[in-house]
Amino acid sequence: MPAQTPARGPRGTRGSTAPDHAVSLARQLHRSARDAATADRHPAAIRQMRRGLALLDTPGIDPQERLEVRTRLRNTLAFCLAETGKVDDGLTQLAGVGQELAQLRDEALRAHLSTLVNLNRAALLCRVGRMDEGIAQLDREIELSERRLVALGDPVTGGPAANGSGAGADREALDLLALALSNRGNAHGEVHRHDKAVRDLHRAVELADAHDLPLRAAIAKHALGNAVQRA
């Protein structure tokens, strides 16, 4: 991480306000925490995210920017808490986030962050054995994601946009939809609904292959192979 000096803004230029600097540092801490989590250094990641959340209490921060960064920090913090065995604490971090996000004016950003939070919540519910709740959360998120994508074209075949623009569907949204399908397939497998597991995982593979998402496709194919053996 770059040196942190209160007199300088996100790019080290003088004249930036304290609120701008606080947001910049909070974003940097989130990036650093994600790197730490990827390296399985979850306690370090948790400390960094708590520092980032504290910075967002700085007076004068734009409420919309605070809401965005706070949501990202809380979502990743919930994951890291779960990775250290504190799944209930992780779920507590996510409580009320959906209602808060309703205040975010940027519709695309609101949809993206809502998807991240809801998929995370579903995963944590499944981890503590609340499988039906987790699957129900995934049901809702998959339906919402498909509705958002339909105007941009068929999310599986990559067909032309319904509005005639020919623009492709949002790649990140497609990746999250494939993730949601994979997660729901795995959850169905855990409760021995093997036919549903195979169906969801097959859809995830189709989606990932159609939109050149190789990592997502590889993970889904591996899970699909296991599900087929159990079916």
VOPAGU-2260 file (C-alpha; in pm, 1 decimal, decimal comma):
REM VOPAGU-2260
SITE   aa  ch    i         X         Y         Z
SITE  MET   A    0       0,0       0,0       0,0
SITE  PRO   A    1     121,2     357,3     -68,4
SITE  ALA   A    2     223,4     585,7     214,7
SITE  GLN   A    3     -73,5     736,4     393,6
SITE  THR   A    4     -43,2    1106,2     470,0
SITE  PRO   A    5    -349,2    1307,2     578,1
SITE  ALA   A    6    -240,1    1610,4     376,2
SITE  ARG   A    7    -264,3    1420,8      48,6
SITE  GLY   A    8    -558,4    1280,9    -144,4
SITE  PRO   A    9    -603,1     949,6    -327,6
SITE  ARG   A   10    -324,7    1023,3    -578,3
SITE  GLY   A   11     -94,0    1206,7    -342,7
SITE  THR   A   12    -197,8    1554,9    -457,3
SITE  ARG   A   13    -234,9    1840,2    -214,4
SITE  GLY   A   14    -566,3    2009,6    -161,2
SITE  SER   A   15    -782,4    1698,8    -125,0
SITE  THR   A   16   -1029,5    1715,2     160,2
SITE  ALA   A   17   -1008,8    1492,7     465,8
SITE  PRO   A   18   -1329,4    1307,9     367,3
SITE  ASP   A   19   -1188,0    1227,4      21,9
SITE  HIS   A   20    -869,4    1100,9     179,6
SITE  ALA   A   21   -1060,2     885,0     428,2
SITE  VAL   A   22   -1256,6     720,0     147,2
SITE  SER   A   23    -938,6     661,0     -51,8
SITE  LEU   A   24    -773,0     493,4     245,9
SITE  ALA   A   25   -1083,0     283,3     312,5
SITE  ARG   A   26   -1077,7     161,0     -48,3
SITE  GLN   A   27    -706,9      82,5     -21,9
SITE  LEU   A   28    -766,3    -111,0     298,9
SITE  HIS   A   29   -1040,7    -310,1     129,5
SITE  ARG   A   30    -812,8    -402,8    -159,9
SITE  SER   A   31    -538,0    -499,0      81,6
SITE  ALA   A   32    -782,8    -701,9     290,0
SITE  ARG   A   33    -901,9    -890,6     -17,0
SITE  ASP   A   34    -541,2    -977,3     -99,8
SITE  ALA   A   35    -488,3   -1097,9     256,8
SITE  ALA   A   36    -805,4   -1307,5     243,7
SITE  THR   A   37    -695,1   -1464,5     -84,7
SITE  ALA   A   38    -373,3   -1564,8      92,1
SITE  ASP   A   39    -577,5   -1715,4     380,4
SITE  ARG   A   40    -464,9   -1440,7     619,1
SITE  HIS   A   41    -816,0   -1375,7     740,8
SITE  PRO   A   42    -734,7   -1222,4    1082,8
SITE  ALA   A   43    -516,2    -961,4     911,1
SITE  ALA   A   44    -791,6    -897,0     657,8
SITE  ILE   A   45   -1045,4    -850,0     936,7
SITE  ARG   A   46    -825,3    -591,8    1108,7
SITE  GLN   A   47    -782,4    -397,4     785,6
SITE  MET   A   48   -1153,3    -392,9     711,7
SITE  ARG   A   49   -1240,8    -275,8    1061,1
SITE  ARG   A   50    -994,9       9,9    1011,6
SITE  GLY   A   51   -1161,8      89,1     681,5
SITE  LEU   A   52   -1506,4      94,1     839,9
SITE  ALA   A   53   -1382,5     327,6    1113,7
SITE  LEU   A   54   -1246,4     567,1     850,3
SITE  LEU   A   55   -1591,6     592,8     696,7
SITE  ASP   A   56   -1712,5     764,2    1015,4
SITE  THR   A   57   -1512,2    1070,0     906,4
SITE  PRO   A   58   -1750,1    1369,7     885,3
SITE  GLY   A   59   -1821,6    1512,5     543,2
SITE  ILE   A   60   -1797,5    1194,7     333,7
SITE  ASP   A   61   -2049,6    1184,3      51,5
SITE  PRO   A   62   -2331,2     955,3     175,6
SITE  GLN   A   63   -2352,2     767,7    -154,5
SITE  GLU   A   64   -1980,8     692,8    -159,0
SITE  ARG   A   65   -1985,4     596,9     208,7
SITE  LEU   A   66   -2269,1     352,3     143,1
SITE  GLU   A   67   -2088,5     188,1    -148,1
SITE  VAL   A   68   -1753,9     142,9      28,5
SITE  ARG   A   69   -1916,8      43,9     357,3
SITE  THR   A   70   -2115,8    -227,4     178,4
SITE  ARG   A   71   -1804,9    -368,3      11,5
SITE  LEU   A   72   -1616,2    -373,4     340,9
SITE  ARG   A   73   -1898,9    -534,8     535,4
SITE  ASN   A   74   -1954,0    -798,3     268,7
SITE  THR   A   75   -1589,4    -904,2     262,8
SITE  LEU   A   76   -1569,9    -881,4     641,8
SITE  ALA   A   77   -1864,2   -1121,3     668,7
SITE  PHE   A   78   -1681,4   -1372,6     449,8
SITE  CYS   A   79   -1360,1   -1345,8     652,0
SITE  LEU   A   80   -1542,1   -1381,6     982,3
SITE  ALA   A   81   -1703,1   -1699,2     849,8
SITE  GLU   A   82   -1361,9   -1828,1     743,5
SITE  THR   A   83   -1243,3   -1791,7    1103,8
SITE  GLY   A   84   -1540,6   -1990,1    1233,6
SITE  LYS   A   85   -1761,4   -1691,8    1319,6
SITE  VAL   A   86   -2036,8   -1750,2    1066,4
SITE  ASP   A   87   -2307,3   -1598,3    1286,3
SITE  ASP   A   88   -2097,9   -1282,6    1321,2
SITE  GLY   A   89   -2067,1   -1278,4     944,2
SITE  LEU   A   90   -2442,9   -1297,8     903,9
SITE  THR   A   91   -2478,7   -1014,8    1154,6
SITE  GLN   A   92   -2253,5    -798,3     937,1
SITE  LEU   A   93   -2491,2    -851,1     644,7
SITE  ALA   A   94   -2808,6    -780,3     841,2
SITE  GLY   A   95   -2983,6    -471,5     711,7
SITE  VAL   A   96   -2746,2    -416,1     420,3
SITE  GLY   A   97   -3022,9    -471,9     167,1
SITE  GLN   A   98   -3238,0    -199,7     319,6
SITE  GLU   A   99   -2942,6      38,9     326,0
SITE  LEU   A  100   -2864,4     -26,9     -40,1
SITE  ALA   A  101   -3213,3      90,3    -134,9
SITE  GLN   A  102   -3076,6     441,5     -74,1
SITE  LEU   A  103   -2806,3     402,2    -341,1
SITE  ARG   A  104   -2907,4     608,6    -643,9
SITE  ASP   A  105   -2684,3     434,3    -901,2
SITE  GLU   A  106   -2914,3     154,3   -1017,2
SITE  ALA   A  107   -2645,4     -61,9   -1177,9
SITE  LEU   A  108   -2415,9     -32,8    -877,2
SITE  ARG   A  109   -2704,4    -104,2    -640,8
SITE  ALA   A  110   -2793,2    -420,3    -834,4
SITE  HIS   A  111   -2431,1    -536,8    -839,2
SITE  LEU   A  112   -2373,1    -482,5    -468,1
SITE  SER   A  113   -2707,0    -641,9    -380,8
SITE  THR   A  114   -2608,6    -950,7    -576,3
SITE  LEU   A  115   -2272,4    -974,7    -400,2
SITE  VAL   A  116   -2432,5    -941,9     -57,8
SITE  ASN   A  117   -2717,3   -1183,0    -127,5
SITE  LEU   A  118   -2488,5   -1452,9    -267,0
SITE  ASN   A  119   -2262,5   -1415,3      34,1
SITE  ARG   A  120   -2556,7   -1437,6     273,9
SITE  ALA   A  121   -2683,4   -1750,7      98,6
SITE  ALA   A  122   -2341,1   -1913,5     125,4
SITE  LEU   A  123   -2319,7   -1837,6     497,4
SITE  LEU   A  124   -2669,7   -1971,4     559,9
SITE  CYS   A  125   -2573,6   -2296,5     390,3
SITE  ARG   A  126   -2253,3   -2317,4     593,5
SITE  VAL   A  127   -2447,8   -2317,9     919,7
SITE  GLY   A  128   -2690,1   -2582,3     794,2
SITE  ARG   A  129   -2977,9   -2348,7     711,3
SITE  MET   A  130   -2994,3   -2503,4     366,1
SITE  ASP   A  131   -3355,6   -2424,4     281,8
SITE  GLU   A  132   -3303,7   -2057,5     368,2
SITE  GLY   A  133   -2984,2   -2044,9     166,6
SITE  ILE   A  134   -3146,6   -2208,9    -135,4
SITE  ALA   A  135   -3446,2   -1974,6    -110,5
SITE  GLN   A  136   -3207,3   -1677,5    -110,9
SITE  LEU   A  137   -3037,4   -1817,8    -421,1
SITE  ASP   A  138   -3375,3   -1875,9    -587,8
SITE  ARG   A  139   -3460,9   -1508,4    -545,8
SITE  GLU   A  140   -3121,1   -1386,4    -659,7
SITE  ILE   A  141   -3113,1   -1605,8    -969,9
SITE  GLU   A  142   -3459,1   -1487,7   -1071,2
SITE  LEU   A  143   -3362,9   -1122,8   -1021,3
SITE  SER   A  144   -3035,4   -1164,6   -1209,9
SITE  GLU   A  145   -3207,4   -1328,4   -1504,8
SITE  ARG   A  146   -3461,3   -1046,6   -1517,8
SITE  ARG   A  147   -3184,2    -786,7   -1525,9
SITE  LEU   A  148   -2999,2    -970,4   -1800,7
SITE  VAL   A  149   -3291,2   -1049,5   -2028,3
SITE  ALA   A  150   -3294,4    -699,6   -2180,2
SITE  LEU   A  151   -2930,3    -747,7   -2279,5
SITE  GLY   A  152   -2983,0   -1082,4   -2449,7
SITE  ASP   A  153   -3023,0   -1446,4   -2356,4
SITE  PRO   A  154   -2778,2   -1508,2   -2066,9
SITE  VAL   A  155   -2702,6   -1860,8   -2192,3
SITE  THR   A  156   -2687,6   -1826,8   -2569,7
SITE  GLY   A  157   -2562,8   -1469,0   -2579,5
SITE  GLY   A  158   -2838,4   -1367,0   -2821,1
SITE  PRO   A  159   -2899,4   -1010,8   -2936,6
SITE  ALA   A  160   -3027,1    -754,3   -2692,3
SITE  ALA   A  161   -3401,1    -724,8   -2668,2
SITE  ASN   A  162   -3374,8    -352,1   -2734,4
SITE  GLY   A  163   -3198,5    -418,5   -3064,4
SITE  SER   A  164   -2872,8    -258,6   -2955,5
SITE  GLY   A  165   -2677,6    -580,5   -2994,5
SITE  ALA   A  166   -2482,4    -504,8   -2678,1
SITE  GLY   A  167   -2364,5    -807,6   -2484,9
SITE  ALA   A  168   -2483,9    -876,2   -2135,0
SITE  ASP   A  169   -2273,2    -746,9   -1848,7
SITE  ARG   A  170   -1984,7    -990,3   -1804,1
SITE  GLU   A  171   -1961,7    -945,5   -1429,5
SITE  ALA   A  172   -2334,7   -1001,4   -1387,9
SITE  LEU   A  173   -2311,0   -1316,9   -1597,7
SITE  ASP   A  174   -2023,8   -1442,9   -1385,6
SITE  LEU   A  175   -2226,8   -1386,5   -1069,3
SITE  LEU   A  176   -2526,4   -1564,4   -1221,5
SITE  ALA   A  177   -2307,1   -1863,7   -1305,0
SITE  LEU   A  178   -2176,1   -1855,3    -947,5
SITE  ALA   A  179   -2529,6   -1845,0    -808,2
SITE  LEU   A  180   -2633,2   -2143,2   -1019,9
SITE  SER   A  181   -2324,7   -2336,9    -909,8
SITE  ASN   A  182   -2386,7   -2255,6    -545,2
SITE  ARG   A  183   -2750,5   -2358,2    -566,8
SITE  GLY   A  184   -2653,0   -2678,5    -743,1
SITE  ASN   A  185   -2403,1   -2759,7    -469,9
SITE  ALA   A  186   -2661,7   -2680,5    -203,0
SITE  HIS   A  187   -2916,9   -2910,6    -366,3
SITE  GLY   A  188   -2653,0   -3181,8    -371,9
SITE  GLU   A  189   -2590,0   -3138,9       0,5
SITE  VAL   A  190   -2955,6   -3218,5      73,2
SITE  HIS   A  191   -2962,4   -3507,1    -177,7
SITE  ARG   A  192   -3170,2   -3332,6    -444,4
SITE  HIS   A  193   -2935,1   -3466,8    -706,6
SITE  ASP   A  194   -3150,5   -3404,3   -1014,1
SITE  LYS   A  195   -3182,5   -3037,0    -923,5
SITE  ALA   A  196   -2811,1   -3021,5    -851,1
SITE  VAL   A  197   -2724,7   -3160,0   -1194,5
SITE  ARG   A  198   -2967,2   -2922,7   -1366,0
SITE  ASP   A  199   -2827,0   -2611,1   -1197,8
SITE  LEU   A  200   -2465,1   -2710,7   -1249,6
SITE  HIS   A  201   -2529,5   -2793,4   -1613,8
SITE  ARG   A  202   -2680,8   -2446,4   -1660,2
SITE  ALA   A  203   -2379,1   -2290,6   -1488,4
SITE  VAL   A  204   -2143,5   -2473,4   -1726,3
SITE  GLU   A  205   -2346,3   -2366,9   -2031,0
SITE  LEU   A  206   -2349,7   -2006,0   -1918,6
SITE  ALA   A  207   -1979,1   -1995,3   -1838,4
SITE  ASP   A  208   -1880,5   -2164,3   -2164,7
SITE  ALA   A  209   -2105,5   -1939,2   -2372,9
SITE  HIS   A  210   -1953,5   -1623,9   -2226,5
SITE  ASP   A  211   -1588,0   -1727,5   -2198,5
SITE  LEU   A  212   -1569,2   -1753,8   -1820,4
SITE  PRO   A  213   -1307,4   -2031,0   -1797,9
SITE  LEU   A  214   -1250,9   -2033,6   -1422,4
SITE  ARG   A  215   -1622,6   -2040,0   -1347,0
SITE  ALA   A  216   -1670,3   -2311,6   -1610,8
SITE  ALA   A  217   -1392,5   -2529,3   -1468,0
SITE  ILE   A  218   -1531,9   -2510,7   -1114,6
SITE  ALA   A  219   -1885,3   -2586,4   -1232,6
SITE  LYS   A  220   -1770,0   -2877,9   -1449,7
SITE  HIS   A  221   -1587,7   -3035,1   -1157,8
SITE  ALA   A  222   -1895,3   -3001,0    -936,6
SITE  LEU   A  223   -2117,6   -3130,6   -1216,7
SITE  GLY   A  224   -1905,3   -3442,7   -1252,4
SITE  ASN   A  225   -1945,2   -3514,9    -882,8
SITE  ALA   A  226   -2318,9   -3447,6    -896,5
SITE  VAL   A  227   -2369,8   -3681,3   -1192,0
SITE  GLN   A  228   -2194,1   -3960,4   -1003,7
SITE  ARG   A  229   -2426,7   -3913,8    -707,2
SITE  ALA   A  230   -2746,3   -3881,1    -911,6
